[in-house]
Amino acid sequence: MTTSNELRLLPWSGTDGKPCYLSTDDSNGHMSRLADNIEAVQLGMATELLGQAVDMIADAGAGPDDLRLLVKDLAGALRDTLRVATSRGHRLATPE
C-alpha cells in the first residue's frame, strides 16, 4: 500500500476543488510527464500575469473592474503556484 508521503500532489484539483494525487514509482510515466508539463504551463502563466500586474499597477488609468479581474487572476495563479511548490517540496523530502 502506498503511504500519503509517497503520493504526488497533481497540479489540478478534482471534484469540489479536492486535491488529486498520483501513486507511481515511474517519474517518467505518462501521468508524471503530463503533470510536469501542466506545472510548467501554470508557472509560465503566473510569470506572465506578474508582468501584467506590474504594468497595471504603474497605470494610473486602471479602473476598479480591471483591478478586480487582476486580483482574481493573481489569486488563481498563486493557488496553482502554491500547489506546485507543495508538490515539489514533498517530492524533495522523499528519499529516492
C-alpha positions in Angstrom: 0.0 0.0 0.0 1.3 3.5 -0.9 1.5 5.9 2.0 0.4 9.5 1.7 4.0 10.8 1.6 4.6 8.7 -1.5 1.8 10.3 -3.4 2.4 13.1 -5.8 0.1 16.1 -5.5 -1.1 16.8 -9.0 -1.3 20.4 -10.4 -5.0 20.2 -10.8 -7.9 19.7 -8.5 -10.7 17.2 -8.6 -14.4 17.4 -7.8 -15.3 20.3 -5.5 -11.7 21.5 -5.5 -10.4 18.5 -3.7 -6.7 17.6 -4.4 -5.7 14.9 -6.8 -2.8 12.6 -6.2 -0.7 10.2 -8.3 0.7 7.0 -7.0 3.5 5.7 -9.2 7.2 4.7 -9.0 7.7 5.9 -12.6 8.6 9.6 -12.6 8.8 9.3 -16.4 5.4 7.8 -16.9 2.6 9.4 -18.9 0.8 10.9 -16.0 4.0 12.2 -14.3 5.1 13.9 -17.6 1.6 15.3 -18.0 1.7 16.8 -14.5 5.2 18.2 -15.2 4.0 19.9 -18.4 1.0 21.4 -16.7 3.1 22.6 -13.8 5.4 24.3 -16.3 2.4 26.0 -18.1 1.0 27.1 -14.7 4.3 28.7 -13.6 4.7 30.3 -17.0 1.2 31.8 -16.8 2.0 33.1 -13.3 5.1 34.8 -14.6 3.2 36.5 -17.4 0.5 37.6 -15.1 3.0 39.1 -12.7 4.4 41.2 -15.6 0.8 42.3 -16.4 0.3 43.2 -12.7 3.4 45.3 -12.6 2.3 47.2 -15.7 -1.2 47.7 -14.4 0.0 49.0 -11.1 2.0 51.6 -12.9 -1.0 52.6 -15.0 -2.9 55.3 -13.1 -5.8 54.8 -15.5 -6.5 51.3 -14.5 -10.1 51.1 -13.3 -11.7 49.1 -10.5 -13.0 46.4 -12.8 -9.5 45.9 -14.3 -8.0 45.7 -10.9 -10.7 43.3 -9.7 -10.0 40.9 -12.6 -6.3 41.2 -11.9 -6.7 40.2 -8.3 -8.9 37.3 -9.3 -6.3 36.1 -11.8 -3.5 36.6 -9.4 -5.3 34.6 -6.7 -5.7 31.7 -9.2 -2.1 31.9 -10.2 -1.0 32.0 -6.5 -3.2 28.9 -5.8 -1.6 27.0 -8.7 1.9 28.1 -7.8 1.5 27.0 -4.1 0.2 23.6 -5.3 3.3 23.2 -7.5 5.6 24.2 -4.7 3.9 21.9 -2.2 4.1 19.0 -4.6 7.7 19.6 -5.4 8.6 20.1 -1.7 7.0 16.7 -0.9 9.0 15.0 -3.7 12.3 16.6 -2.4 11.6 15.3 1.1 11.0 11.7 -0.3 14.2 9.6 -0.5 15.0 8.3 -3.9 
